[in-house]
Amino acid sequence: MKNNFLNTVHFEQEVLVFEDYHIFKDLDQLNNYPFSSYSSTPDPWDINVWKRHLKEQFILEKNFHYDLLHRSAKASLEKWAEYRNIPISELLTTLEKNKLYEEKSNQTKDDKDYCKMKSESLFNESAIFGVTPDVMTRLSKTYKLQEAPSLYTELAKIEVCDFNSLLRFSKHFGMPYGLMEDRGFDIYLNGDCIFFPFTSISVLNKKIAIYKQDFEWFKVIQTKDLSKIRSMIPQSALISIDSIDNDEAVINYAKNHLTLLLGKLDAFNVSMYVEFQNGSFVPGVWFSDLFNFAYFQMAKALSNNVEVRYCDNCNHIFEVTHKRQRFCPPLPNRKRSSCEMAFNNRLKKEKKLKGEI
């Protein structure tokens, strides 16, 4: 492992994880949410504050249409169109039209035309994703980010507009993104804990779509999938490559392109701090959400040129930590690989059906 900043920097954040999460169809479903559960009745102030923040979250998300159009894969957009039950052509037309508003606007609440466009956008849906009410009174679990080396590969398994894959990830790692606010929640959080009670479904799905496309570039680079890289290079970029048949030039294009993607403000963008420990000053980093941490892990993996393999169970890639590894590593607070257990259970069932056991 190289002796560089990414490998030596200090971070000790924890993530708060609840047993279950849920899609709330609209903000009115928060009216009976057990905010301030020590009280006999919900505090209207807490409810209204959350409603206002969640209503504004999509409006204040900058470059939503532009980023979704230009930084996500066609497959993700097709899944979104299927989710909204509209033709892909209609979805693309909306993105093209609304990105023009974003390009000429300062994208603040002061711009009435911009806010009107965002309010009327087909992507501005009322549904939110959050912690289910009945688990809020139960003891939650935490894990340290150092204990989640596979987070960045597991995050890429979430599919756009697929609640089941989002729920599966969130139950193990916590919500990947949202509004970091503990108003109305009777839990004690230190300043380093990551906890998102709620988030806009649209904003979350946008971030999933972009991350999946960025991760795809990481995957094709680390697996040296030259044919896939060639298929991902846009026609407009071919002029910058000496020869599309030159393997080294193709790989270098992919690496340079991913470098540009990691330079985006919503990607590899960490906050620095310094601590004094044992007589020395120690630099540290603070992550604002799990996408932020996943991009950090991706940059670290690229720097170390890690080996990746396809899991024998789920067929997603994982970072190899020992030579005989065939499955994704264990999830936080687990000792065994879930993929390995699922694979072995499936083999047992198949053998049982064949009468071999």
N, C-alpha and C positions, 0 to 999 in steps of 0.2 A: 504494500500500500504506500502510495506516495506521501512524502512529508509536505503537505500543503495545507492551506487555510481550511479547506472543506473537510479534511480528515482530522484536524486538531481543534477546531473551534468548539466552544463549550455551549451546551444547551441542556436545560433541565425541565422543560415544560411538561405538564401533565395534561391529559385529555379526559374529560368527564363523559362517561358512556352510560346510557340508560338501557333498560331491558327491551323497550319497544318504542317504535316511532309510527307516525300515522299521517295520512294526507287529510287535511281539513279542507272541505269543499269551498268554504268562504270564511271571511273574518268573523261573521256572526257566531260561528261555532266556538269562538273564544269567550262568549258571554258567560258560559257556565264552567269555564276552566278553573281549576282549583288554585288560582293565585292566592298567595298569602294563606296557605292551608291551615295555619294556626287560628285563623279567624273563621267565624261561623258563616260569613257571607263574603263572596268575592269583592274585592275593592274595585269599584268602577274606574278609578283613576288608573290602576295598573292595566285594566282591559283596554281603556281608550289609548293609553300610551303605546301599547303593543300594536293595536289596530293602525294607529297613525304611522308608526315606523314601518310596518309591513306594507301598508298601502303605498308608501313613498319609496320602498326599496327598489321596485322595478323602474319607477320614474327617474330615480337618481343614478341608476346603473348606466354609466356612460358608454357610448359606442356599442350598445346592445346589438342593433341590427347589422351594423358594419362588421363587427367582430364575428358574429354568428355566420354571416355570409362568406367572409373571406378567410376565416381561421378554423373552420370546422369541415369535416368530411361530408361528402354527398350522402353517405349512408346515414349519418346522424340527422341530417335535414329531412331525409325520407322517413325516418322513424318519427320525427316531430310532426310531419304532415299526416302520417298515419294516426298518430295520437290525437291530433285535432280533427281527424276525419275530413281532410281537405286535400285537393290535388297538390302535388309538389310544385306545380307551376304557380299556383296561387300563393303559396308560402314564399317562393323565390321573388315573386313580384312585390310582395309586401316588404321583404327585406331590401330590395333594390330601391323602392320608393322612399322608405323611411330612413335609409342611410343618408339620403340627400339632406333631410332635415338635420341629422346629426352633424354632417360636415359643415353646415353653415351656421350652426348654433353653438352658443357657449355651454349648452346642456346643463343649465341650472333652472331652478324653480321660477326664476324671474322671466324666462322666455316662455310666454304663454303659448305660442304656436308649437314649440317643441313639446311642452307638457301636454298639449291637446293631442299631438301625434302619438305620444307614448301612452296616454290614457285610452286612445281608440285602437291601439295596435292589437292585432289578434294574439300577440304573445303576452299581453297584459291580462293574464287570467287571475281569478280570485283565489285559486287554490294555494295553500301553503303546506309545507312539510314541517313536522315538529314532533316533540316528545308527547306521547299519549298521556292523557290526564291521569289515568289510574296508576301509572308507574312513578308519578312525581312524588308520591309520599313514601316510596320504597327507597331503600339504600341503593345508590348507584355505585358503579365501579370506576376506577381510574387506571390509567397506565401511563408510563413515561414514554415520550417520543423515542428515546433510545431503545425502547423495547419493541419498536415497530419497524424493523428494517425492511419489511416487505410492503409497507404502506403504499409506496408509489406504484408498485406493480398491481396491488389489489385494487387501488383506486381506478386503474384503467379497465377493470372488469365491469364497472358500472356502465350500463347502457342508457343512452338518452331516452327519457320518458318511460323508463322501466322501473316501476316502483319496487318490484321484488329484488332486483340487483342492488338498488339504493338501500333498501331496508337491510339486506344481508350485510352490506358493508358497514352501515351505521350501527348495527347491533354489536359489532366487534371493535370498530375504530371510532365511533361517534359520528355525528353529522359532519360532513366534510367542510361545510361553509354555512354561514347564516349571520344573524344579528347577534353579536357578542354582548349580551345584556342579561343581568340576573334580576331585573326588576320583577317583584312579585313572586320570586322563588325563594323558598325558605331553605337555602343551602348556603354554606360558607365557601367562597372561592378565594384562593390567593391570587395575586396579580399575574401569575404565570400559567394559570389553568385555562385551557381552551374549552369553551362550553357554548353551544349554539342551541337555544330552545326552539327557535322557529326560523324559517326562511321562505322566500318566494320560490315557488316551484320553477317559474320561468328563469329567474336569475341562476338558480342552482343548475338547471339543465343546460343553460348556456355555458357555464363553467365546465361542466362535464364534457360537453361536445368539444370545446377547445382543448381541454386537457387530453382527451382521447386522440385527437389529431396530432398534438405535440408528441405524445407518447409513441404514436405510430412511427414517427420519424426516429425516435430513440430506438425502437425495436428493430427497424430495418437496418439501422447503422450497426447495432451490436450483433445482429444475426448475419450481417453482410448479404442481405437479400437484394442483390443488384437489380433483378428484374422488377421487383416491387418499387425500388427507388426510381427506376426509369419511368414507371407508370405514374408516379406521384409528382414528377417534375412538370410544371406547367409549360405550355408551349412558349410563353413569353420569356422563360428563363433559359431555354435551350441555347440562345445566342451567347450566354455567358459561359457555356461549357465548350472546351476545345473540340471534343468529340464525344458524342453520346455512346460510342462503342468503347471508349477509354474507361475501364473500370475504376481506376484511381481518381479520374476527374469526376466521375459520377459520385463516388463515395465522398470526395472532398466537397462537392456541391451540397450533399445532404448534411454534412457536418457544419458547414458554414450557415446553411439555412436554419438548422436547429439552434445554433448559437444566437442567431437573430431572434428566434422565438423565445429563447430563455432570457433575452434582454428586455422583453416586454415588462411594463410596470406591474402587470397583474400576474406575472409568473415568478421568476427567481428574484424576489425583492424582499430581503430580510432586514430587520431592524437590529442594529448593533448596540451592544452595551459593554461595559467593563466592570468586572468584580475584583475585589481584593481578597485573595485566598492564600493562606499559609505564607504570608510575606511577599506574595507576587501579584501583579495585576494580570487578570485572566480575561481575554476577550470572549464575548458570548454573542449569541444571536437569539432573536425572539421571533416566533412565527405567528402570523395573524390568523391563519386557518390551515386546514390540512392540505389544500391545494398548494399553498405556499411552501409547506414542508415537503410535499411530494416533488416539487420542482427542485428544491434543494437536494433531495436524495438523487434525483435524476442527474443533476449536474455533478454530484459526487461520483456516481456510477460511471459517467462519461470520463471524468478526470482519471479514475482508476482503471478505465477500460475493462470493466467487469465482464465475466462470462455469464451469458444467459442461456437458458434452455426452455423448451416447451414442456409443460407439465404433462405427465402421462394420464392425468385424470381430466383436467379442465382445458388443456391445450392452450393455456395462456403462458406467457413467458414469466420466469422467475429468475432472481439473481442467485447464481450458484455459490454455495459456501463450502461444499465438500464434493469430492470427485464422484461419489456414487449417488448423488442426490437426483431423484427423479420426479419429485413433487414440490409444489409450493410450500414454503416454510410454515411453521405453526403461527397462528394468529395471536394477538396479544392475550395474555392470561391463559394460554393453552400450551400444553407440553408436546402434543403430537400434531402433525400436519392433518388438517381437515381433508385435504385432497387425498392424502395417502389412505386415511381411514375410509373415505367414500369409495376409493378404488378397490381396496381390499374387500369391503362389504359387497360391492358389485360382483367381484370375482366369486365370492362365496355363494351368492344367489345363483349365478350362472352355473356353477358346479353342482349346486343342489338340484337345479332344474334338469341337468343332464344325468343326475343320479350318481355323480362321482363322489359325493359325500353324504 
